[in-house]
Amino acid sequence: MKLSEFDYDLPTELIAQTPIYPRDHSRLLVIDKKTWDIQDKHFYDLVDYLWENDVLVVNKTKVINARLKWVIVWWKECEIFLHKQIDNTTWDCLVYPWKKLKVWTKVILEQKPPTPLYKRGQVLVSPLYQGGNKTLSATIKDISDSWRIVEFNIWWIEFLEIIEKIGETPLPPYIKEKLDDSNRYQTIYSKDSWSVAAPTAWLHFTEELLEKLKSKWVIIEEVLLHVWLGTFKSVETENILEHNMHSELISIDKETSIRLNNYKKQGKKITAVWTTSVRTLESFTDENWTLWYWEKETSIFIYPWYKWRFIDNLITNFHLPKSTLMMLVSALAWKENIKKAYSYAISQKYRFFSFWDAMMINWWND
């Protein structure tokens, strides 16, 4: 299967730069999987497509302030982008400029840099962190291209509190405008910190919309997938089967898996909110359609002709051309139908990507 089959042309003005307010007032493109009809709706119309005992599965991950920008006197700035946590103090990171951050270079955050700065050798100092009695420092432990294994001197919980103060929200590279309120890049269900990107389909939900769904006896279940930088990794091989798929940490607890298995046996429709929930559910489901529980990393690659095991419906966004997520939605609704839907969305000037309008691939309710 060729990469070019998942390409499309998108006018740059349709790449959303700011979120819609209120959240649930974004547009919603609904695709009927029985007839392939398309309807133009708004996200708050979701209540018309979910019914008693339908099941919504959401991702409860929370985005951390993963971009640490530190001002350095002699080469202006360095950046450490937290990617994947290895243990309580060590992270796999993307760094810039990578040539300057060599092995055993130490970066210190303290209130006032020492003078003269060059006498500290390989110790690079920033004036950004001014809280508490501890000075946050980072040491480069290993190197691989532009990636670095970075060890911080402060453990996980306190470290999260510090980066909440000094870090920046890691918006995708196609968003050029600064986000005034970082909470707009968090979902209302965000709980477990570790993601470097939000499960963006979940960004459209409001407390009011959830209450309306619950009043219709729609069931909401939580799973966990931490979105790491690999989700933005482009596919570079024309034969998509040669693509080296990224891994992400997923988790489902025992009680949730028992309930979801029971819902499935009872014939309830399982609607995944964004592709992160899809990858989690499909990764934990075996060939007998039983959903297991555990915590592990998944590198599941879903593309056309994939044999679905657990989900029925999907609420998602309009994905980047030639991306693995474009391949995933094409597996659920056939790539020809997805291409038609995308062409229609472009003609109707839907908003694309992270601060996007929404799409629902739905088995119509009789």
N, C-alpha and C positions, 0 to 999 in steps of 0.2 A: 504494500500500500504506500502511495507516494505522499510526501509532505505537501506538495503543490495542490493536492486535492482538498486541503484544509485552509487554503489561502482566500482572502477577499480584500477588496479595496475599501478603505474607510477614510472619509474626509476628516482631517484633523480637528475640525470644529465640532465634531460629534463626540470627541473624547471629553467626558465630563471632568471639570476641574474643581467643582465645589459640590457639596451634597445638597440634596433637596430638603426643604423644610416646609411642613413637617415631614418626617421620614417616610410615612406611608402614602405621601402624595406623589411619589414617582409613578411613572407609567408602568403598566404590566401587559406584556404580550403573552397571550394564552394560546398554546398550541394543543389542539385536540388530537390525541393519538389514535382515535378511531377513524376520524374523517379527515384529519390534517387541516381542518379549518383553523383560521387565525382570528382572534378577537383582540381589539384594543381596549384595555381597561386601565384602572389605576390600582395601585397595590392594596389600597383599603378595600377593593372589591374581592380580595382573597376570601372573605367570609362567604362569598357566593359559590365557592368551589370546594370548600371543605365542610364536611358534614359530621353528624354524630358518630363518634368513635373512629373517625379518620385520625391517623397518627402523623404528627409532625416531628421529625428528628432534627435537632439543632446541635450545633457545635458550641460548647461553652468556653472555648479558649479566649484568652485575653491578650491583646497586643501590648508588648512592652515598649518603652522608649529606647529602641535598640540602636539609635544613631548617636554616638558619642563624638562630638566635634570639640577638639582641644586646640586652642590657639598656641602656636609655637612661634617664638620670636624670629628665628632665622629662616624658616621656610613656611611662615604664615599660618599653616593649619594642617593638622592631621585628623583623620577620621577612623574610628574603630566601629565597625558595624557588627553588632552581636548577631550571630547566626544560630548556632547550635550548641546548647549547653552540654558539656562533657561530664562535669561533676559540680560540686557545690561552689567551686571557685574558678573553674576553667571552662573556656568557651572556644569554639571554632569561630573565627571572625574573618570578615573581609576588611582589609585595611587600605588606607590611602594617605599619602603616596607610599606604595608598598616597598619601593627601593630604600626608603629611609628607615622603615621599621624592620630592622634586622634582628636576628636571634639574639636574645639577652638584652635588647634595648628595653629600657624601663620608662614608662610614662607615668608621671605623678600629677595628681590634681591637688593643688593647694591654693590658699587664698592669695598669697603674694609670691611671685616667682623670685628666686634668689638672684643676686646681681654679683659679678657678671655671670650670665647664664651658661656660657661656653665652658666654664671651669667644672661643670658637673658631668662632663664627658658625654656618655650616652644616655643620661637622664634627661628626659624631655618634660617640661613643666608647663602647666596650664593654670590660670587663675580662676577657673570656672566654679569649682566646688568649694563652698564656704560654710557648710553645715557640719555640726557635730565636732567631736574631738579627734576623729580619725581622718587621716589623709588617704584618699583612694588612689591606689597605684595599680598599674598593669604592666606585666612583664611578658615579652614575646618569648615563648618557649620553643616553638618549632615553626617551620616555614614550608610553604608549598605554593608556588606561583604568587598570586596576590592574596592568598589565604594565610592566616596565622593562627596558631594555637596560643591563646592569651590567658595568662593566669592573673586573676585579680586578688588583692590582699584582703578582701572583705567577703564574707559568706553570703549565700543566696538571699535570705530574707532582707537583711540590712542593705545588701547590694541593690535589690529591687527598689527600696525606698530612696536610695541615692540617685539611681538613674531616672527615677520618676521626676526628680528635681532638675537634673542637669541634661538629661537626654532629650532627643527629639523623636517625634512620631515618624516611623519609617514608611512614608508614603511611597507608592510605586513610582518608578522613574518617569512615567508618562504624565504624572500630575506635577505641574510646574508652579502652581499657586500654593502659598503657605496656608496651612489649615489654622484658622483662628482658635478653634476649640477642638482639642485633641480627642475629646469624648465623642465627637461625631465620627471618629474612626474606630469606635468601640461599639459592640452590640449591647443591647440592654440585658442580655443574659451572660455577658462575659464574666468569668470567675477565675479560671486558672491561668496565671501569667506564664507565657513562654513564646507566644507567636510574634513574628515580625511582620505579619500582614493579617488583616481582618478577614473572617469568612463573610464576604461582602453581601451575600444575599440576605443575611441576617440583619444587616444594617437598616433595612426598611421597616422592621417591626417596631411598633410603639406599644407602650403599656396598654393604651386604649384598644388597639387592634387585638392584642393578646387576650384581653378580657372578653371581647366579643367572640373570639374563637372558643375560649373556655366555656362561655355561656351556651355555646352550641354543642358542648361536650366533645370538642376536639381534644385529643390527647397529645401532650407535648412531652417528649423524652429527650434526654441530653446524652451526647457522646462527646468524645474529645479527640481532636486532631490539632496539633500545634503546627501552624503554617511556618515553614522555614524558607530560606531564600531560594531553594530549589524550585519552588512553585513558579518563579519568574524565569527559570532557565529555559532558553529557547531550544527548539529542536533543530539540530544542525545537519542531520543526515536525511537525504532524500527518501531513503527507505526507512519508514518510521520504526520498523522492527529492530533497527540497529541503534535506536536511541537508548542512552543510558539513563533510566528513570531515577529521579531524585527520591530520597526517603524522608519520611516524616513520622513523628511519634504519635501513636494512636492509643486510645484506651476506652474500654467499656467495662463497667462494673457488673458483678454477677446478677444483682437484682434487676438492672436495666435489661440485660440480655434475656432473662427469664420472661419479663413482661413483653418484650418485643417479639420473642418467639411465640408467645401465646397469642399476641395480636395477629401475627402472620398466619398461624394455624386457624384462627377464627375468620380469616378472609378480609381483615381490615386493610385498607390502603395505606401503604407506607410512603410518605412524602418526605424526601430528604431536602433540607435547606442548605443549598450550595454544595459544591462538589466535594468539600471536605467531609461532609456527612456521608456522601456516597462512598468515598474511598474507605472510610472507617467501616461502614456496614458491610460492604462487599469484601473487605479484607478479612473480616472476622467470620464470614459465612462459609461453611464447608460445602462440599458437593451434594450433601443431603439437605441443603437449605436450612441448616441449623446455625444460628448465630451464637458464637462463643464469646467469652469475656477474657480479658487479659490486658496487659500493657506491652506494646512492642513497637518496632518501627515497620512501616510498610513502604514498599516501592511499587505497589500495584499500578499497572499501566492498562487503562481501559480505552479501547478504541473499537471501531465498527467490527461487528461479528462477535463481540464479547457476549458470553452467556450470563445474563443477569440472574442473580440469586436471591436478592432480598428487596430491593426498592421497587416501587411502582411509579411514583411521580417525582418530579424534580423542580425546585424553585432555584433559579440561578441568574447569572447576568449574561451579558454579551461578551464573549471572551476574545482574547487577542488572536489574530490570524496565525496559523501554523503552530498553535500552542497545544499542549497535551490536554488542556481542559476543553478546547474546541473538539478534540478527538473524542473525549468522554461524552459530551452532549450529542455528538454525531452517532455514537454507539446506541444511545437511548432513543433517538428519534430519526435515525438514518441521515447520513450526511447531505443527501439531496434535499430533504425537507428542512434541515437546519440552514443550508445555503439559501433556500427560498425565504425562510423566516428572517435571516440576517439581511437579505436584500430588501425585504419589505420594511424592516426596522430602519434601515438606512434611508429609504425613500420617505419614511414618515418622521425622520429626524429624531429617532430615539437617542438617548444618551448612553454612551458605551463605557465599559470598563468599571473601575472601582466605585466611583460615585455615580453609578449607572442607573438606568431604568432596568426593569426586571423582566424575566421571562419564566413562564411556567409550562412545563411539558406535562400534560394532564390526561389521565383516562377520564373521559367525561362521565359525570354522574347521571345515571338513568333516573 
